[in-house]
Amino acid sequence: MKLIEPRPVPLGGLRAMTVRRLLPSRDRRMVGAWCFIDHYGPDDVAVTGGMRVAPHPHTGLQTASWIFTGTIEHRDSLGTVADVRPGELNLMTAGYGINHSEYSTPDTTVLHGIQLWIALPRDDMNTAPAFENFVPEALTFGGQGSGQDASAPAGVQARVFLGELGVTVDGETKTGSSPVTTFSPLLGAEILVGAPGSDPRADKNPAEDAPRRTFTLTLNPEFEHGFVVDTGALLIKGQRVAADEMLFIEPGTEELTIEAIGATRLILLGGTPFGEKITMWWNFIGRTHEDIVEARAAWNAQADSFEAVTAPAGASGTDIVTDGALAAGQGATADHPRFGGVVLLPGEYDEKPRTSVIPAPDLPNARLKLRGD
């Protein structure tokens, strides 16, 4: 077992939204194919500015977006326009290349969630890009409901958004599963004990005398697992895991009883050991330094062409990017097929210029290395 603490990372901008990065870390690079964990909030959007990430590219990975509170609008070069809402998985497969934007919606006052990346195996790195949305069934156990004794044990609820998981509470077992596309064996689930909230002013750590609740998970013993605590605390094999921390457990566990302390939200991630080292830099994943150099050059050539386009509000036509439409001109799709067109944001986001994209930064002077656990 290994306890991993997050490091703060500002996403940028005048009012930078800061995330807590758990992977990659010095102590652990991956959990199965999970290679990137950014945990954020609860943030008061009036203070942080929310999430404002202009179009940017990805290669060699899948992004899994899971929200606790708030809404994020996702737009990508496949033409997808979809909201990321609490209790719904948005899974984007980058494969050979995709670009997308992520903005918290104007009606979002508190933003709270987790952003995850999944590395694609070598044989699937150049697969076609895709987008899937999935709403997992809520597996519900007991709880303090209307007319029920307030001293009754806290309810437990689980949603399995990737893979399969069995949950047992007070002798009752329920199993959840997900049909979405993965390229290696994976597990992703949210487990709630009680009613953890999203108040930016509240302490996420439980009081010493907070009530405790146990539940048991049926796990794949071939998986390694990461237990990410958002709110509350857990006791796992004698190890206390506090809010914002992650406990990594090696393969070999088939049944695990966990004690939750206070109202708790857990994100459980798992998968078979990846078995490959990866080269990961900025938003790209490859297997060599050259993979990254090629992706960076392709994106920046495309970014230059988009930045040359102006699109005032209400404009239309084949040579500019308009709301909800892919770029048809400036060589966006014809000359740069790797990352497709860029979808502009609606006018209410007030981005200037409205055609802006995020160019890839300069590469380091040294060659990028393969890294793994």
HELIX and SHEET records of a PDB file:
HELIX    1   1 VAL A   45  THR A   48  1                                   4    
HELIX    2   2 ARG A  122  ASP A  124  5                                   3    
HELIX    3   3 HIS A  289  GLU A  307  1                                  19    
HELIX    4   4 GLY A  347  TYR A  349  5                                   3    
SHEET    1   A 4 LYS A   2  ILE A   4  0                                        
SHEET    2   A 4 MET A 246  ILE A 249 -1                                        
SHEET    3   A 4 GLU A 224  ILE A 236 -1                                        
SHEET    4   A 4 GLN A 239  VAL A 241 -1                                        
SHEET    1   B 7 LYS A   2  ILE A   4  0                                        
SHEET    2   B 7 MET A 246  ILE A 249 -1                                        
SHEET    3   B 7 GLU A 224  ILE A 236 -1                                        
SHEET    4   B 7 GLU A 255  GLY A 271 -1                                        
SHEET    5   B 7 LEU A 186  VAL A 193 -1                                        
SHEET    6   B 7 VAL A 156  LEU A 162 -1                                        
SHEET    7   B 7 ALA A 138  PHE A 141 -1                                        
SHEET    1   C 7 LYS A   2  ILE A   4  0                                        
SHEET    2   C 7 MET A 246  ILE A 249 -1                                        
SHEET    3   C 7 GLU A 224  ILE A 236 -1                                        
SHEET    4   C 7 GLU A 255  GLY A 271 -1                                        
SHEET    5   C 7 ARG A 212  THR A 218 -1                                        
SHEET    6   C 7 GLU A 164  VAL A 169 -1                                        
SHEET    7   C 7 GLU A 172  SER A 177 -1                                        
SHEET    1   D 7 ARG A   7  PRO A  10  0                                        
SHEET    2   D 7 THR A  18  LEU A  23 -1                                        
SHEET    3   D 7 TRP A  34  ASP A  44 -1                                        
SHEET    4   D 7 VAL A 110  ALA A 119 -1                                        
SHEET    5   D 7 LEU A  61  THR A  69 -1                                        
SHEET    6   D 7 LEU A  89  THR A  93 -1                                        
SHEET    7   D 7 ALA A 130  PHE A 134 -1                                        
SHEET    1   E 4 ARG A  52  HIS A  58  0                                        
SHEET    2   E 4 ILE A  98  SER A 104 -1                                        
SHEET    3   E 4 ILE A  72  ASP A  76 -1                                        
SHEET    4   E 4 VAL A  81  VAL A  84 -1                                        
SHEET    1   F 2 THR A 279  TRP A 281  0                                        
SHEET    2   F 2 PHE A 284  GLY A 286 -1                                        
END                                                                             
